[in-house]
Amino acid sequence: MLTLMAASSSSSAPLLIAIGVAILVIIWLFIKTGIALLHHPIIGIILILLGVLGLWNYLIIGIGVIVGGIVFLVISQFFNN
């Protein structure tokens, strides 16, 4: 029973770490985007009016998911060996 619990908790650790990394990357990119829009408010207003900012947010989430997936693969290889 204890080995089963240890095996199941160790297999979820890489996934939790990858999700954490993806969330941190997304937050960091949102902060960088906010800083860029504060430095260039006219560009920010144009992006909001044209609706491109919504697509940029999807791009940020996609980058976070890709980074999280890479971290998941690396850490799961580490735990498997």
KEVEXGU-917888 format. One record per residue: residue number from 1; x, y, z negated of N, C-alpha, C in turn. Coordinates in Angstrom, 3 decimals, decimal comma, always signed. Atoms other than C-alpha are relative to their C-alpha. Layout:
// residues N
+-----+----------+----------+----------+----------+----------+----------+----------+----------+----------+
|  nr |       nu |       nv |       nw |      cau |      cav |      caw |       cu |       cv |       cw |
+-----+----------+----------+----------+----------+----------+----------+----------+----------+----------+
| NUM |        X |        Y |        Z |        X |        Y |        Z |        X |        Y |        Z |
...
+-----+----------+----------+----------+----------+----------+----------+----------+----------+----------+
END
This chain:
// residues 81
+-----+----------+----------+----------+----------+----------+----------+----------+----------+----------+
|  nr |       nu |       nv |       nw |      cau |      cav |      caw |       cu |       cv |       cw |
+-----+----------+----------+----------+----------+----------+----------+----------+----------+----------+
|   1 |   +0,826 |   -1,202 |   +0,000 |   +0,000 |   +0,000 |   +0,000 |   +0,867 |   +1,262 |   +0,000 |
|   2 |   -0,879 |   -1,164 |   +0,054 |   +2,792 |   +2,428 |   -0,886 |   +0,780 |   +0,178 |   +1,294 |
|   3 |   -0,724 |   -0,127 |   -1,274 |   +4,705 |   +1,608 |   +2,277 |   -0,918 |   +0,543 |   +1,079 |
|   4 |   +0,951 |   -0,497 |   -0,995 |   +1,597 |   +2,256 |   +4,327 |   -0,195 |   +1,506 |   -0,169 |
|   5 |   +0,163 |   -1,427 |   +0,239 |   +1,112 |   +5,648 |   +2,680 |   +1,261 |   +0,774 |   +0,393 |
|   6 |   -1,246 |   -0,680 |   -0,362 |   +4,781 |   +6,537 |   +3,148 |   +0,152 |   +0,079 |   +1,513 |
|   7 |   -0,122 |   +0,006 |   -1,460 |   +4,676 |   +5,538 |   +6,808 |   -0,959 |   +1,017 |   +0,620 |
|   8 |   +0,959 |   -0,926 |   -0,609 |   +1,545 |   +7,567 |   +7,486 |   +0,377 |   +1,453 |   -0,303 |
|   9 |   -0,367 |   -1,385 |   +0,301 |   +2,848 |  +10,674 |   +5,701 |   +1,240 |   +0,424 |   +0,765 |
|  10 |   -1,202 |   -0,385 |   -0,731 |   +6,220 |  +10,559 |   +7,429 |   -0,291 |   +0,217 |   +1,478 |
|  11 |   +0,304 |   -0,196 |   -1,417 |   +4,603 |  +10,319 |  +10,860 |   -0,730 |   +1,321 |   +0,236 |
|  12 |   +0,697 |   -1,266 |   -0,192 |   +2,516 |  +13,439 |  +10,275 |   +0,914 |   +1,203 |   -0,262 |
|  13 |   -0,908 |   -1,118 |   +0,305 |   +5,495 |  +15,531 |   +9,088 |   +0,481 |   +0,736 |   +1,258 |
|  14 |   -0,437 |   -0,737 |   -1,199 |   +6,854 |  +16,307 |  +12,589 |   -1,120 |   +0,828 |   +0,623 |
|  15 |   +1,130 |   -0,731 |   -0,575 |   +3,395 |  +17,332 |  +13,763 |   -0,286 |   +1,265 |   -0,804 |
|  16 |   +0,242 |   -1,173 |   +0,837 |   +2,908 |  +19,670 |  +10,795 |   +1,095 |   +1,047 |   +0,189 |
|  17 |   -1,104 |   -0,937 |   -0,224 |   +6,351 |  +21,217 |  +11,318 |   -0,153 |   +0,681 |   +1,353 |
|  18 |   +0,174 |   -0,566 |   -1,337 |   +5,648 |  +21,697 |  +15,032 |   -1,146 |   +1,012 |   +0,028 |
|  19 |   +1,119 |   -0,939 |   +0,061 |   +2,283 |  +23,343 |  +14,308 |   +0,436 |   +1,280 |   -0,714 |
|  20 |   -0,508 |   -1,170 |   +0,720 |   +3,992 |  +25,637 |  +11,797 |   +0,894 |   +0,863 |   +0,866 |
|  21 |   -0,887 |   -0,749 |   -0,893 |   +6,662 |  +26,614 |  +14,316 |   -0,801 |   +0,712 |   +1,079 |
|  22 |   +0,828 |   -0,619 |   -1,038 |   +4,035 |  +27,254 |  +16,994 |   -0,737 |   +1,219 |   -0,553 |
|  23 |   +0,715 |   -1,134 |   +0,606 |   +2,058 |  +29,504 |  +14,628 |   +0,956 |   +1,158 |   -0,245 |
|  24 |   -0,977 |   -1,065 |   +0,237 |   +5,196 |  +31,429 |  +13,648 |   +0,409 |   +0,693 |   +1,296 |
|  25 |   -0,356 |   -0,592 |   -1,298 |   +6,142 |  +31,932 |  +17,328 |   -1,124 |   +0,895 |   +0,501 |
|  26 |   +1,141 |   -0,798 |   -0,453 |   +2,626 |  +33,160 |  +18,143 |   -0,089 |   +1,306 |   -0,792 |
|  27 |   +0,048 |   -1,217 |   +0,828 |   +2,657 |  +35,598 |  +15,189 |   +1,121 |   +0,952 |   +0,390 |
|  28 |   -1,144 |   -0,844 |   -0,366 |   +6,128 |  +36,850 |  +16,146 |   -0,247 |   +0,698 |   +1,337 |
|  29 |   +0,253 |   -0,606 |   -1,305 |   +5,078 |  +37,435 |  +19,763 |   -1,120 |   +1,035 |   -0,064 |
|  30 |   +1,043 |   -1,009 |   +0,178 |   +1,900 |  +39,242 |  +18,673 |   +0,578 |   +1,265 |   -0,620 |
|  31 |   -0,627 |   -1,163 |   +0,625 |   +4,014 |  +41,509 |  +16,461 |   +0,837 |   +0,759 |   +1,032 |
|  32 |   -0,798 |   -0,657 |   -1,043 |   +6,438 |  +42,198 |  +19,335 |   -0,899 |   +0,722 |   +1,004 |
|  33 |   +0,934 |   -0,647 |   -0,919 |   +3,475 |  +42,962 |  +21,608 |   -0,568 |   +1,266 |   -0,613 |
|  34 |   +0,534 |   -1,171 |   +0,692 |   +1,995 |  +45,343 |  +19,021 |   +1,016 |   +1,126 |   -0,066 |
|  35 |   -1,059 |   -1,017 |   +0,054 |   +5,325 |  +47,148 |  +18,618 |   +0,197 |   +0,632 |   +1,384 |
|  36 |   -0,177 |   -0,521 |   -1,362 |   +5,683 |  +47,473 |  +22,397 |   -1,149 |   +0,936 |   +0,369 |
|  37 |   +1,147 |   -0,857 |   -0,333 |   +2,168 |  +48,908 |  +22,699 |   +0,028 |   +1,295 |   -0,804 |
|  38 |   -0,114 |   -1,232 |   +0,774 |   +2,875 |  +51,401 |  +19,902 |   +1,044 |   +0,941 |   +0,608 |
|  39 |   -1,039 |   -0,830 |   -0,615 |   +6,012 |  +52,598 |  +21,683 |   -0,461 |   +0,569 |   +1,340 |
|  40 |   +0,490 |   -0,430 |   -1,308 |   +4,156 |  +52,884 |  +25,002 |   -1,524 |   -0,009 |   -0,022 |
|  41 |   +1,467 |   +0,049 |   +0,163 |   +0,534 |  +53,776 |  +24,137 |   -0,764 |   +0,154 |   +1,315 |
|  42 |   +0,706 |   -0,172 |   -1,283 |   -0,381 |  +54,816 |  +27,690 |   -0,087 |   -1,342 |   +0,725 |
|  43 |   +0,023 |   +1,331 |   -0,626 |   +0,605 |  +51,386 |  +29,025 |   -0,987 |   -0,900 |   -0,731 |
|  44 |   +0,949 |   +0,797 |   +0,780 |   -1,366 |  +49,804 |  +26,164 |   -1,437 |   +0,315 |   +0,347 |
|  45 |   +1,366 |   -0,392 |   -0,368 |   -4,489 |  +51,788 |  +27,047 |   -0,354 |   -0,534 |   +1,383 |
|  46 |   +0,250 |   +0,517 |   -1,360 |   -4,156 |  +50,837 |  +30,716 |   -0,222 |   -1,510 |   -0,028 |
|  47 |   +0,161 |   +1,454 |   +0,081 |   -3,696 |  +47,145 |  +29,821 |   -1,348 |   -0,378 |   -0,603 |
|  48 |   +1,290 |   +0,308 |   +0,623 |   -6,735 |  +47,172 |  +27,554 |   -1,138 |   +0,296 |   +0,974 |
|  49 |   +1,065 |   -0,343 |   -0,946 |   -8,844 |  +48,921 |  +30,191 |   -0,086 |   -1,011 |   +1,140 |
|  50 |   -0,006 |   +0,945 |   -1,119 |   -7,794 |  +46,489 |  +32,914 |   -0,261 |   -1,437 |   -0,443 |
|  51 |   +0,263 |   +1,346 |   +0,491 |   -8,275 |  +43,456 |  +30,664 |   +1,180 |   -0,940 |   +0,111 |
|  52 |   -1,176 |   +0,856 |   -0,151 |   -4,742 |  +42,159 |  +31,285 |   +0,506 |   -0,434 |   -1,374 |
|  53 |   -0,459 |   +0,325 |   +1,338 |   -4,104 |  +42,188 |  +27,542 |   -0,551 |   -1,351 |   -0,454 |
|  54 |   +0,570 |   +1,306 |   +0,330 |   -6,436 |  +39,193 |  +27,178 |   +0,815 |   -1,126 |   +0,603 |
|  55 |   -0,839 |   +1,020 |   -0,636 |   -4,360 |  +37,218 |  +29,675 |   +1,354 |   -0,089 |   -0,692 |
|  56 |   -1,277 |   -0,011 |   +0,708 |   -1,191 |  +38,270 |  +27,828 |   -0,109 |   -0,792 |   -1,301 |
|  57 |   +0,194 |   +0,755 |   +1,234 |   -2,641 |  +36,825 |  +24,604 |   -0,007 |   -1,501 |   +0,274 |
|  58 |   -0,020 |   +1,416 |   -0,355 |   -3,249 |  +33,490 |  +26,338 |   +1,428 |   -0,459 |   +0,312 |
|  59 |   -1,391 |   +0,328 |   -0,297 |   +0,361 |  +33,583 |  +27,571 |   +0,783 |   -0,186 |   -1,295 |
|  60 |   -0,675 |   +0,110 |   +1,287 |   +1,562 |  +34,150 |  +24,003 |   -0,345 |   -1,330 |   -0,670 |
|  61 |   +0,413 |   +1,263 |   +0,613 |   -0,463 |  +31,178 |  +22,733 |   +0,627 |   -1,169 |   +0,753 |
|  62 |   -0,626 |   +1,063 |   -0,781 |   +0,857 |  +29,030 |  +25,598 |   +1,469 |   -0,175 |   -0,331 |
|  63 |   -1,416 |   +0,080 |   +0,379 |   +4,454 |  +29,899 |  +24,708 |   +0,141 |   -0,659 |   -1,371 |
|  64 |   -0,037 |   +0,608 |   +1,329 |   +3,757 |  +29,012 |  +21,079 |   -0,252 |   -1,493 |   +0,039 |
|  65 |   +0,304 |   +1,430 |   -0,112 |   +2,259 |  +25,649 |  +22,055 |   +1,172 |   -0,751 |   +0,627 |
|  66 |   -1,150 |   +0,644 |   -0,636 |   +5,212 |  +24,838 |  +24,327 |   +1,153 |   -0,138 |   -0,991 |
|  67 |   -1,078 |   +0,051 |   +0,988 |   +7,740 |  +25,724 |  +21,606 |   -0,328 |   -1,023 |   -1,083 |
|  68 |   +0,406 |   +0,983 |   +1,006 |   +5,757 |  +23,716 |  +19,053 |   +0,114 |   -1,422 |   +0,515 |
|  69 |   -0,131 |   +1,336 |   -0,587 |   +5,662 |  +20,735 |  +21,413 |   +1,444 |   -0,456 |   +0,090 |
|  70 |   -1,429 |   +0,348 |   -0,064 |   +9,420 |  +20,843 |  +21,940 |   +0,524 |   -0,331 |   -1,389 |
|  71 |   -0,417 |   +0,277 |   +1,376 |   +9,966 |  +21,047 |  +18,182 |   -0,547 |   -1,353 |   -0,450 |
|  72 |   +0,589 |   +1,290 |   +0,357 |   +7,584 |  +18,095 |  +17,726 |   +0,802 |   -1,157 |   +0,599 |
|  73 |   -0,776 |   +1,073 |   -0,628 |   +9,537 |  +15,981 |  +20,220 |   +1,359 |   -0,182 |   -0,663 |
|  74 |   -1,329 |   +0,087 |   +0,616 |  +12,900 |  +16,815 |  +18,663 |   -0,092 |   -0,600 |   -1,400 |
|  75 |   +0,103 |   +0,491 |   +1,376 |  +11,754 |  +16,210 |  +15,094 |   -0,501 |   -1,437 |   -0,024 |
|  76 |   +0,460 |   +1,386 |   +0,003 |   +9,895 |  +12,992 |  +15,954 |   +1,120 |   -0,948 |   +0,418 |
|  77 |   -1,183 |   +0,818 |   -0,322 |  +13,079 |  +11,675 |  +17,596 |   +0,916 |   -0,135 |   -1,213 |
|  78 |   -0,835 |   +0,018 |   +1,206 |  +14,955 |  +12,593 |  +14,415 |   -0,580 |   -0,979 |   -1,033 |
|  79 |   +0,629 |   +0,891 |   +0,985 |  +12,427 |  +10,737 |  +12,214 |   -0,009 |   -1,449 |   +0,471 |
|  80 |   +0,023 |   +1,379 |   -0,513 |  +12,367 |   +7,678 |  +14,507 |   +1,362 |   -0,671 |   -0,107 |
|  81 |   -1,350 |   +0,587 |   +0,073 |  +16,151 |   +7,204 |  +14,338 |   +0,480 |   -0,106 |   -1,377 |
+-----+----------+----------+----------+----------+----------+----------+----------+----------+----------+
END
